[in-house]
């Protein structure tokens, strides 16, 4: 089992002010809603299993709903991970570096994440538009595909903003300024 290990020289999460506070609150709200989605998926799964075993009547389309809900719920956790700078990091190769050098690498990593998530957000919006224009629906329940895909957009957009914030924060730290 993996355990969380605090990095040496890591910046503690301080009470947020200004933009950081807005991003923190939005990311927290989104993570809580993602947790609620997973709780609802668990309830639906239990109802479906019990219905299947006892009454030969499972929840119709439970696998489709699980796939859609899990994607939306998982995406909702990404912004809070970025705001707290708790994405997976491999420090084995950088432990010998100075704090400024690690901050410079963090800046590069956050910048790359910003660019990647901006592209993912843009392409997800385009996928929503395509799914709407083609009238694409899920196989069993005929749920319009654009609806669950559209629910991913706020998570990706907020992740982009959080990554941009962390890029600026890491750059300030790398240059020796307080962030």
N, C-alpha and C positions, 0 to 999 in steps of 0.2 A: 504494500500500500504506500502510495506516495504521501509525503507530508509537505506542508508549507514551510519553507525556510526563508526567514527575513534576510535580504541581501545586505551585506556590509556596505555602508554608505548610502543606503536607500533613503530617499526623502520620505518622511512620514506624511501621511495625509493630514493636512491641517484644515481647520474650519474654512470652508470655501467662502469667497467673497466675489461679488460681481459676476462675470461670465462663468467663472468656475462654479459658483453657487447654482446658477441656472442649469448648467450642464449636469452637475451632480444631482440636483433634484429631478431633472428629466430622466436621467439614467436610472436613478433609484426607482422612480415611478414605473418606468418601462420594465425593469427587472422584476418588480413586484407583480406586474401584470403578466409577465412571462411565467412566473411561479404559479399564478392563478390558473393560467392555461394548462400547465402541467398537472395541477391538482384536478382540474376538470377532466383531463385526459385519463387520469388514474381512475376517477369515479366511473367514466364511460367504459373503460376497459373492464373494471370489476363487474359492472352491470351486464356487459356483453358476455363475459365468461360465465357468470352465474346464470344468465338467461340461456346461454348455449347448453350448459350442463343440466340444468334443472327443468327448463321449459322448452328446449329445442328452438329457442327464439332469441338469437343474438341481436345486438344492435346492428342494423343494416348499414354496411359501409364503414364499419368500425376501423378497418385498416386504413382506408382513405382519410378518415377524420384524424386518425393517429398521425399519419404522415404530414398532413397539413398543419395540424396543431403543434407537432414537435418542431417543425421548421420555424414556425412563428415564435414559439416559446423559446427555443434555443437562440434565435437571432436577438431576442429581447435582452439576453444577458450580456451580449458583447459590449455595449457601451459602458456599463458599470465596470467591467473588467479593465477597459482602457482608461477610464477616469481614475481608477485606483492603481493603475500601472501594474496590474497583476496577471498579465498574459504570461505564457510560458517563456522562460528565459533560460538560456544555457550559459551559466556563469563560469563553467569550468575553464573555458579558454580566455576569459577576461579577468579572472580574479587577481592577476598580477598587475593589471593596468591601474593607473591613477583614477580617482573619482571623475576628473575632468574628461579623461579619455573614454571612460564608460558612459558618461553623459553624452559625449559626442556620438558614440555608437547608438545610444538610446534615441538621440535626435534623428539619426539616419533611419532607424527602425520605425519610429513614429511617423516620419515623413513618408516612408515607403507604404506604411499602413494607410496613411491619409490618401495617398494617390490611388492605392488599390481599392479602398472602400468607396472613394468618389466614383471610380469606374464601375464598381459593383452596383452602387446606388443608381447611377445613370442607366446601366444595362437592365436593372430590375424594373425601372420605370418604363423602359422601352418594351420589356417583356409584358408588362401589364397592358400597355397600349396594344401590342400585337394580339394578346389573348382576348382582349375586348373586341378588337376589330374582326377577328376570325371566329368569335363565339365559341372558343374552346371550352369544353366542360370535362369534369372528371368522369371516369368510366362507369362507376356504379351509381353514384348519387346525383350525377349531372350538376355538380356544383360548378359554377363558372370559375375557371382556373384563375382568372384575373383577381378574384377576391382574396384568396389566401396569399397570392404573390404580392398584392398591393399592401397587405399587412406587414410584409417584410421591409418595405421602403422606409417607414419611420425609424426602424432599428438601424438600418444601414446608414441613413442620413445622420442620425445622432452619433453613430460610431465614427463617421467621418469628422464631425465637428469635435468630438472628444479627442480623436487622434490629432487633429490640427492643434487643439489646445495643448496636448501633451508634447507636440513637436516644439511649440513656442516655449513651453516650460523647460523642456530638456535643453533647448538651445541656450536659454538664459543661464541654466545651471552649468552648461559646458563652458560658457564665457565668463563664469565666475560671478554672475549677477544673481541676486535672489529672485525667485519666481513667485 
